[in-house]
Amino acid sequence: MTNPILKRAEDFMEARLLKKAGVYPFFRPMSSSEGAHVEFEGRELIMIGSNNYLGLTNDIRVKKAGHDAIERFGTGCTGSRFLNGNSVLHDQLEAELSTFLGKEDTLVFATGFMTNYAAIGTLVEEGDYILSDNENHASIIAGCKASLAQTIVYRHNDTTDLRAKLALLPPGAAKLIVTDAVFSMTGEIADLADIVQVKKQFPNTFLLIDDAHGLGVLGKEGRGTADSFGLAGEVDFICATFSKSFASLGGFIAGDATVIDYLRHKARAFMFSAALPPASAACALKVLELLQTDPQILQRLWKSVHRAREGYEALALSFVPSLTPILSIRVGDERKALLLVKELFANGIFATPVMYPAVPFGHALIRTSYMATHSKSDIDHVLSVLETLKKPFDLEANDLPHQLPQAHTYAFEEFQEAQNAN
């Protein structure tokens, strides 16, 4: 009898089929990176699949901060912050983030995923309720599952459905609304103004947002999505990561000092994980400083984003409307999306597909994003290539619905048959 663990691995055919078809788009090893450009197998490619929105991963000031921290503290903490791994850089980063975001206190974690997993899993308990947006990030979903609270999923960005579901819950029970502030696959921004109004209508209701793709991009000096709405004081907890605009690694939750201190002593994923490396903390601190002292960084970002968005509109591409650096081109068919990524790669462009289960089957996207360090010639080249590919791949504005229906299968057999026919 085959071991069930081994059988599950043997039955997993997706990656093998994509590799056999020559369209496997994942785990491509880059030999070097300058942010907007990467090197792969001796070729230089324009990177439009990154979350490095401010382009600061190669900024000399950020790199120097990391180097200096290594010289001072070494390459790692080799222990949890709870015991032997805490440093003055961690404490400084928490204090400066609290001031930046207008919150009482902040707790820094080793990764962004860990932040949501630990915070949500600890904040709410049995007898409490979580109201989670249908398109929330996997880390939020994991945090909901880690909690003993009952999770209720509401329709994506639909405050009418959120209100209706809250109205059915006991008034005395603790309720936590959790949503991405910027949805990572599409660049959609949560309707925080309406969500805050709904929250105020129900007692014992709190709001936690994951601002991974808004921090450093939206709001005054990159203070994030809540700040861009003028609602930072109305959002109870702000979570985010340093692995995107902050050109580093790690994550944090900011909010009420009493609650943050509770998490500091109760969140097991925080307490029993090694601390964020000092170099990562130092790089995040330097980005935080640059956001407040070098306004040209954000100016360059929006110049790139506006140029790309205007180019997409001029080409009449079908893409998800977004007021962020994320511009996702709607393709539909998974096979077509994989072939398009391969064709872009051949034309010197590194892009990434978004397919089921990240989106419903049959509604694949090419998620593109733009950086402060993309040059005019970079974006012009991307637009030129997209212009030549839009008709062969049917990328012009089409009738794909914005609210996409859920599907249940990846149908790799059909993919393989279609691929063999070509």
FENMOLIN-V62208 format. One line per field, one symbol per residue. psi: psi as a letter, one per 30 degrees, with the letter a starting at -180 (. if undefined). burial: I if it has 24 or more other ideal C-beta (glycine too) atoms within 12 Angstrom, else O. A space follows every 10 residues. Layout:
psi = ???
burial = ???
This chain:
psi = kkkeeeeeee fjfeeeeeee fggjglhjjk flkgdfklkj hfkkkkjggl ghefggfgke eeeeeeeeee eefaflfgll fedggklfee eeeeeeeeee fhlelkkklf leeeeeeeee feekakflkk jkkfglleee eeeeeflflk kkklkkhjfe eeeeeefflk efkkkjkkkk ekkeffgkkk ieeeeeeeef fklhklkkkj hegekfellk ggfaeeeffg geffkekkll lfgcfghbll llkkbkeeee eeeeffjefe egkklkkeee eeeeeeeeee effiffeeee efeeeeeeee eeeefhkjlk kkglfjjjkj edkeeeeeee eeeeefggkj lkljlkgelk kghlljjlll lfgkleeeee eeeeeeeffe eeghglkagk kejklklflf hfeeeeeeef f.
burial = OOOOOOOOOO OOOIOOIIOO IOIOIOOOOO OOIIIIIIOO OOOOIIIIII IIIIIIIIIO IIOOIIOOIO OOIOOOIOOI IIOOIIIOII OIIIIIIIOI IIIIIIIIII IIIIIIIIII IIIIOOOIII IIIIIIIOII IIIIOIIOII IIIIOIIOIO OIIOIIOOIO OOIIIIIIII IIIIIIIIII IIOIIIOIIO OIOOIIIIII IIIIIIIIIO IIIIIIIIIO IIOIIIIIII IIIIIIIIII IIIIIIOOII OOIIOOIOII IOIIIIIIII IIIIIIIIII IOOOOOIIOI IIIIIOIIIO IIOOIOIIII OIIIIIIIII IIIIIIIIII IIIIIOIIII IIIIIIOIII IIIIIIIIII IIIIOOOIIO IIIOIIOOII OOIOIIOOOI OOOIOOOOOI OIOOIIOOIO OO
